[in-house]
Amino acid sequence: MKSLYRALLPVAVLLLTVVIWQVLANADTSHARVIPPPSEVLEALIRTRETLLTRHIPQTMTETLIGMAIALALGVLIAALLDFSPLLKRAVYPLLVISQTIPIVALAPVLILIFGFGIEPKVVVVVLFCFFPIAVATIDGLTATDPDLVALLRAMGASRQQIWRKVRMPSALPSLFSGLRIAATYSVTGAIFGEYVTSQYGLGQYLRSAFSSGNVAQAFVPIVLTSLLSIGLVALVALAERLALPWFYTTAREAHWEEPGIY
């Protein structure tokens, strides 16, 4: 019952928000209404559902999943290299932070010139959105490894590679999945951003077309779908985390955090 309550509470808040949105939009009697009511957005969604399901959503999700897979591989690889080499970490880590100050919109034309007008520049944009949180979270997780466990394996004669594989990387997995959840929230937005610049299909192209035609209700459709798809990806990452880390999500650990503390 407690789990059901936790699941239904955000749904109830979301439904309440939609109801308030509908009431406020209907109360607006001005001729230049900017925000359409949810009923008009739903109508536009139903009207264009065929092209959304057969063209735009599959295109966006393909770019998103490929980009996330590449970002995950690169993030873990870079984190492992920086963890093995403190000198490399001091030299490269600040550059990773600086790279996030570069606006992606400035790189979009360059990516198009390099990779063309296919799926490649959209995938690169998704990688740029997702790589940083995965890499930084993994690096922090590796740094936070219990030193007593490392000392124990060293006393038992374990090599550096064995220590990394048996202690450091398993200890960093919760942080890695935290970064992956953050990346999942950005991934669909990154794909849509790349499609908005140039694309034949995808939710970004759908959004650009709706704004160009002045159909505000239809423009809200990809916004709603982006939120739903991002929530779905975050839920999949959370499920994968539960399956991959059964030792981390134990009943005793969860009960411990629910007990009253000193505050």
Summary of the structure (lengths in Angstrom):
residues: 263
radius of gyration: 22.5
end to end distance: 26.5
largest distance: 77.1
contacts: 789
relative contact order: 0.12
helix: 82%
strand: 0%
